[in-house]
Amino acid sequence: MAVIEFTDFPAHLPRLGALFGLDLGEKTIGVAVSDPTRTISSPLKTLEKTKFSLDAAALFKLMDNREAAGLVIGLPVNMDGTEGARCQSNRAFARNLLRLREDLLIAFWDERLSTIAVNRVLIDEFDASRSRRADLVDQMAAGWILQGALERLRNLNA
């Protein structure tokens, strides 16, 4: 399909079906998934970035196994609301995914402070070590991004 505005996302989604959320880093891709009713997001996996075609194949396999209805990609907007190089990189990632799978439905979600918030939770609530945080932070940030998007979807559908 296409990359669409988040406010238009509900009109293009089936009534049921999991959504996937991505936190794109320089070296990793945090992946989260929702339940089919789109109520709750769960961290799923952290993919190590290699070559784009291999990364996309791994992501598509995860999505196909859960019959994903769409994809929410975190957009690292600057605190002043402007978009920098990382936003451009995430937008290019989405365009490249669409070249491989034209039927994909993608929306972006402002991810400002998601990694900071997740790190704080891991430190304050779980007393996680630095190495344990490194293992979890990307997939948990993807979960944070997707959960925010799910809550907004509920408000748009209300």
N, C-alpha and C positions, 0 to 999 in steps of 0.2 A: 504494500500500500504506500505508506509515506511516513515522513516525520510530520506530525501535526501538533497544533497548539494544544496544551494540556486541557484547556476548557472545552475543546472539541473532542477530546479522547472518549468520553462516555458514549457519544453518538455512534462511534465506530466499533465499539466493543460488543461482543455477544453478552447475553445476560449473565452467563457463568463462564468461568475459565480463569486459570491462574495468570497472574502477571509476574514478570520477572523484573528485578531491579538490578542496576549495575552501578558500581562505584569504580570508575576507570582511573587507575593510577599509572605511574610511569612504568612500573615493573609488573604490576598485578591487576587483575580484574576481580573485584568483589562481586559476588553473585548472591542474590536473595530471591525468594519466591513467595508468592501469596498462596493462600488456599483458593479453591475454585470460586468461593463466594466473595473473595477479595475483602476479607475482614481483617486478617492478620498476616503480617510479613514475617518470614523466618530466614535468617542467614543460611545459606546453602553451601557455598564453596568459595575458595579463593583460587583463581586460575593464574598461573604464572604466565606472563606474556612471553610469546616466542615470535612466531611469524603470524601476521594478521589472518591468513587463510586457516591456519591451524587453530588460532584462538577462536575464530568465528565457528569453525566446525565443532569445537568443544562446547561452545555456547549453544549452538543449534541442537546438539545432541541432548543437552540438559533440558532445553525448551521443548523439544519433541517428546521426551520421556514424560513430561508433565502437561502436554497439550496446551502450551502457553497461548494465551489470547493476545498478548502484547508485551511490550518492553518499555520500561521507564529507565532512562539514563540520567544519572546525576549530572548537573551542569554547575561547575565550580565558578559561580559568578563572584566577582570582587565585592567587597563589603560596600562599595559605593554604587553597586548595581551595574557596573560596566563589565564587559566580557573581555577576557584576555586570551592569551595563547592556549591555555588549557581548555577553555570553552571551545575554541576553534578546533582543537584536536578531538574533543568529544563529539562535536558536530560532524567532523570528517569520519570518525569511527562509525557513526550512525549511517551516513551516506554510503560508506563502503559495505556495511551490512546489507543495505537495501539493494546494492548491486548484485549481491549473492542470493538474496531472497526477497523478491519484489513484493510478496504478500505480507511482509512484516509490518506491524503497526507499532510505531515508536513515538514516544513523547518524552520531553525533557522535564526534569524537576530541579529546582534551585536547591543545591546541596550545601549552601553556605554553613559552615561550622559543623557539619555532620561528623567528620573525623575527630574533631576536637571534643564534641559531645560524647562520642563513643569511647574515646580514650578516657575521658573523665569517669564514665560509668565503669569501665573496666578497672580503673584504679580505685575509685571510691567504694564501689559496691562489691567488687569481686577480688580486690587486692591482687590483681593479676600482675605477674612479673613482666618485665620488658619483652622477653622472648615470647611469652604467651600472648601478650597484646599484639605483637607483630604477626602472630599466626591468625588472630581473630579480627583485627581491626577492619580490614577491607571488606570482609563478608558482613560484619556487623554494621559498617557504614552503609553498605548496600541495603541492608535491612531497614536501617534508619530512614534512608531516602525513600524506599518503597512504602514504608508505613506512613510517612508524611503524605505521599501521593494517594494512598488508599483512603486516608481520612479526608483529603480534599475531594476525591471522587464521590465519597458518601455525601458530602455537602453539595456537590454539583447535582447529584441525583435526587436530593431531597426536595 
